[in-house]
């Protein structure tokens, strides 16, 4: 039942980036949402095909990494980590560690400026 409710909980843009959707809710549920969408069958088929062999990438950054970059432990670490992860997803899950650290540095710097 939970799977059906999730599949039916479509939002605009769900199928625009099927990998991002699959990362957030799981591959099978992403496919279900795409199937329940209102796209043309050929576009729907292409988006589902994008997910056929897709494996969920590992986000290789944690709160400790952000603390090491200068954030104080607490809720700001979780908020900043979520912002970095959203940016990472939006950029297509870059696997280059240096690129991920650069994304993190931008968000950490923003959080530090906001706390002053």
C-alpha beads as a LAMMPS data file, in Angstrom:
LAMMPS data file: protein, C-alpha beads

116 atoms
115 bonds

1 atom types
1 bond types

-500.0 500.0 xlo xhi
-500.0 500.0 ylo yhi
-500.0 500.0 zlo zhi

Masses

1 110.0

Atoms # bond

1 1 1 0.000 0.000 0.000
2 1 1 2.784 2.464 0.914
3 1 1 4.398 1.790 -2.479
4 1 1 1.156 2.657 -4.301
5 1 1 0.638 5.850 -2.317
6 1 1 4.180 6.942 -3.102
7 1 1 3.802 6.122 -6.787
8 1 1 0.583 8.099 -6.978
9 1 1 2.123 11.098 -5.211
10 1 1 3.399 12.637 -8.402
11 1 1 4.837 16.120 -8.569
12 1 1 5.537 18.265 -11.574
13 1 1 8.977 17.533 -12.928
14 1 1 9.141 14.010 -11.479
15 1 1 10.076 12.562 -14.815
16 1 1 12.371 15.393 -15.911
17 1 1 15.312 13.798 -14.110
18 1 1 14.412 10.176 -13.504
19 1 1 17.744 9.395 -11.809
20 1 1 17.188 12.166 -9.246
21 1 1 13.689 10.848 -8.580
22 1 1 15.022 7.294 -8.237
23 1 1 17.675 8.485 -5.800
24 1 1 15.026 10.126 -3.609
25 1 1 12.322 7.445 -3.632
26 1 1 13.877 4.310 -5.104
27 1 1 14.110 2.983 -8.654
28 1 1 10.945 0.883 -8.661
29 1 1 8.778 3.667 -7.254
30 1 1 10.309 6.140 -9.700
31 1 1 9.351 3.863 -12.591
32 1 1 5.804 3.634 -11.211
33 1 1 5.528 7.427 -10.959
34 1 1 6.755 7.830 -14.500
35 1 1 4.206 5.247 -15.703
36 1 1 1.426 7.123 -13.915
37 1 1 2.514 10.389 -15.505
38 1 1 0.923 12.166 -18.425
39 1 1 3.849 12.064 -20.839
40 1 1 3.751 10.695 -24.330
41 1 1 4.432 6.934 -24.329
42 1 1 7.739 7.303 -26.199
43 1 1 9.087 9.878 -23.715
44 1 1 7.911 7.715 -20.835
45 1 1 9.659 4.685 -22.320
46 1 1 12.910 6.648 -22.695
47 1 1 12.838 7.823 -19.070
48 1 1 12.182 4.308 -17.830
49 1 1 15.000 3.002 -20.031
50 1 1 17.323 5.527 -18.325
51 1 1 16.617 3.687 -15.065
52 1 1 16.937 0.119 -16.362
53 1 1 20.494 -0.541 -15.115
54 1 1 20.714 2.465 -12.795
55 1 1 22.404 1.884 -9.449
56 1 1 21.981 4.332 -6.587
57 1 1 25.232 6.277 -6.217
58 1 1 26.839 6.705 -2.824
59 1 1 27.032 10.238 -1.419
60 1 1 30.553 10.224 -0.018
61 1 1 30.257 13.132 2.397
62 1 1 29.148 13.196 5.993
63 1 1 28.563 15.638 8.791
64 1 1 32.066 15.089 10.127
65 1 1 33.471 16.347 6.831
66 1 1 31.503 19.584 7.184
67 1 1 32.608 20.025 10.788
68 1 1 36.209 19.569 9.633
69 1 1 35.547 22.399 7.150
70 1 1 34.600 24.723 9.995
71 1 1 30.937 24.206 10.857
72 1 1 29.970 23.842 14.487
73 1 1 28.148 20.622 15.372
74 1 1 24.383 21.015 15.420
75 1 1 21.407 21.526 13.108
76 1 1 23.424 23.680 10.711
77 1 1 25.470 20.608 9.791
78 1 1 22.364 18.644 8.805
79 1 1 20.903 21.569 6.818
80 1 1 24.178 22.172 5.022
81 1 1 24.669 18.478 4.272
82 1 1 21.165 18.341 2.766
83 1 1 21.917 21.408 0.619
84 1 1 25.168 19.866 -0.622
85 1 1 23.373 16.616 -1.405
86 1 1 20.608 18.442 -3.345
87 1 1 23.281 20.249 -5.365
88 1 1 25.131 16.946 -5.943
89 1 1 21.925 15.313 -7.202
90 1 1 21.117 18.292 -9.433
91 1 1 24.578 18.051 -11.002
92 1 1 24.063 14.388 -11.874
93 1 1 25.833 12.669 -8.947
94 1 1 29.457 13.600 -9.699
95 1 1 31.772 10.899 -8.391
96 1 1 34.915 13.040 -8.361
97 1 1 35.727 13.530 -4.682
98 1 1 37.304 16.923 -5.303
99 1 1 34.184 18.172 -7.082
100 1 1 31.995 17.036 -4.184
101 1 1 34.307 18.756 -1.702
102 1 1 34.143 21.934 -3.772
103 1 1 30.335 21.805 -3.628
104 1 1 30.554 21.277 0.121
105 1 1 32.975 24.181 0.539
106 1 1 30.531 26.556 -1.196
107 1 1 27.689 25.523 1.095
108 1 1 29.837 25.545 4.220
109 1 1 31.036 29.064 3.400
110 1 1 27.425 30.201 2.914
111 1 1 26.431 28.676 6.260
112 1 1 29.374 30.317 8.009
113 1 1 28.517 33.737 6.513
114 1 1 24.867 33.320 7.521
115 1 1 25.869 32.598 11.126
116 1 1 27.854 35.816 11.538

Bonds

1 1 1 2
2 1 2 3
3 1 3 4
4 1 4 5
5 1 5 6
6 1 6 7
7 1 7 8
8 1 8 9
9 1 9 10
10 1 10 11
11 1 11 12
12 1 12 13
13 1 13 14
14 1 14 15
15 1 15 16
16 1 16 17
17 1 17 18
18 1 18 19
19 1 19 20
20 1 20 21
21 1 21 22
22 1 22 23
23 1 23 24
24 1 24 25
25 1 25 26
26 1 26 27
27 1 27 28
28 1 28 29
29 1 29 30
30 1 30 31
31 1 31 32
32 1 32 33
33 1 33 34
34 1 34 35
35 1 35 36
36 1 36 37
37 1 37 38
38 1 38 39
39 1 39 40
40 1 40 41
41 1 41 42
42 1 42 43
43 1 43 44
44 1 44 45
45 1 45 46
46 1 46 47
47 1 47 48
48 1 48 49
49 1 49 50
50 1 50 51
51 1 51 52
52 1 52 53
53 1 53 54
54 1 54 55
55 1 55 56
56 1 56 57
57 1 57 58
58 1 58 59
59 1 59 60
60 1 60 61
61 1 61 62
62 1 62 63
63 1 63 64
64 1 64 65
65 1 65 66
66 1 66 67
67 1 67 68
68 1 68 69
69 1 69 70
70 1 70 71
71 1 71 72
72 1 72 73
73 1 73 74
74 1 74 75
75 1 75 76
76 1 76 77
77 1 77 78
78 1 78 79
79 1 79 80
80 1 80 81
81 1 81 82
82 1 82 83
83 1 83 84
84 1 84 85
85 1 85 86
86 1 86 87
87 1 87 88
88 1 88 89
89 1 89 90
90 1 90 91
91 1 91 92
92 1 92 93
93 1 93 94
94 1 94 95
95 1 95 96
96 1 96 97
97 1 97 98
98 1 98 99
99 1 99 100
100 1 100 101
101 1 101 102
102 1 102 103
103 1 103 104
104 1 104 105
105 1 105 106
106 1 106 107
107 1 107 108
108 1 108 109
109 1 109 110
110 1 110 111
111 1 111 112
112 1 112 113
113 1 113 114
114 1 114 115
115 1 115 116
